[in-house]
Amino acid sequence: MAFGSISGYYGIFDYQKNNLILSEKCDIELVRQVKIIKDLLYVAIGDQEILVLKTKDLSQVDRISFQLFVHSD
C-alpha cells in the first residue's frame, strides 16, 4: 500500500511483511496522488512535479517537473 500526506511525506507499507518504508525528507508541498505501477511508485507533489521511485527502497528514478503549469484560482 502506498500513501502520501498533506505535509509532503510519502511511503509504502507492506502489510504481508509488516514493513514500513517512509520518505527520508519532506517535499515542498502536499502529496496529491500516489500510484504503484509494477515496481515503481509515482508520487504527485502539489502542482509542481511527479517523483518516480523504486518501491523496494524509495530510491529516486526520475523527477518530472511541471514548469509550464499555470495555477488558476
C-alpha positions as CSV (number, residue, x, y, z in Angstrom):
1,M,0.0,0.0,0.0
2,A,1.3,3.5,-0.9
3,F,0.4,6.7,0.9
4,G,1.1,10.4,0.9
5,S,0.4,13.2,3.4
6,I,-0.6,16.8,3.3
7,S,2.8,17.7,4.8
8,G,4.7,16.1,1.8
9,Y,5.8,12.8,3.3
10,Y,5.1,9.6,1.3
11,G,5.8,5.9,1.8
12,I,4.9,2.3,1.3
13,F,3.6,-0.2,3.8
14,D,4.0,-3.9,3.0
15,Y,1.2,-5.5,5.2
16,Q,2.3,-9.0,4.4
17,K,5.8,-8.4,5.9
18,N,4.6,-5.7,8.3
19,N,7.3,-3.4,6.9
20,L,7.0,0.4,6.6
21,I,9.3,2.5,4.3
22,L,9.0,6.3,4.7
23,S,10.5,9.1,2.7
24,E,13.6,10.5,4.4
25,K,12.7,14.1,3.6
26,C,9.5,16.1,3.4
27,D,8.9,17.6,0.0
28,I,7.8,21.1,-0.6
29,E,4.0,20.5,-0.9
30,L,1.3,18.1,-0.2
31,V,1.1,14.7,-1.9
32,R,-1.8,14.8,-4.3
33,Q,-1.7,11.3,-5.5
34,V,0.3,8.1,-5.3
35,K,0.2,5.1,-7.7
36,I,2.2,1.9,-8.0
37,I,2.8,0.5,-11.5
38,K,4.9,-2.7,-11.5
39,D,7.9,-1.9,-9.3
40,L,7.7,1.9,-9.5
41,L,5.9,4.4,-7.2
42,Y,4.6,7.6,-8.8
43,V,4.1,10.4,-6.3
44,A,2.4,13.7,-7.4
45,I,3.8,16.5,-5.3
46,G,1.4,19.5,-5.3
47,D,1.1,21.2,-8.7
48,Q,4.8,21.0,-9.3
49,E,6.2,17.6,-10.0
50,I,5.9,13.8,-10.1
51,L,8.5,11.7,-8.4
52,V,9.2,8.2,-9.8
53,L,10.7,5.9,-7.2
54,K,11.6,2.2,-6.8
55,T,9.1,0.6,-4.5
56,K,11.7,-1.6,-2.7
57,D,13.6,1.3,-1.1
58,L,12.1,4.6,-2.4
59,S,15.3,5.5,-4.3
60,Q,14.5,8.1,-7.0
61,V,14.4,7.0,-10.6
62,D,13.1,10.2,-12.2
63,R,11.6,13.6,-11.4
64,I,9.1,15.2,-13.8
65,S,8.5,18.9,-13.3
66,F,5.5,20.9,-14.4
67,Q,7.5,24.0,-15.4
68,L,4.8,25.2,-17.8
69,F,2.0,24.7,-15.2
70,V,-0.1,27.9,-14.6
71,H,-2.2,27.7,-11.4
72,S,-5.7,29.2,-11.8
73,D,-8.0,30.4,-9.0
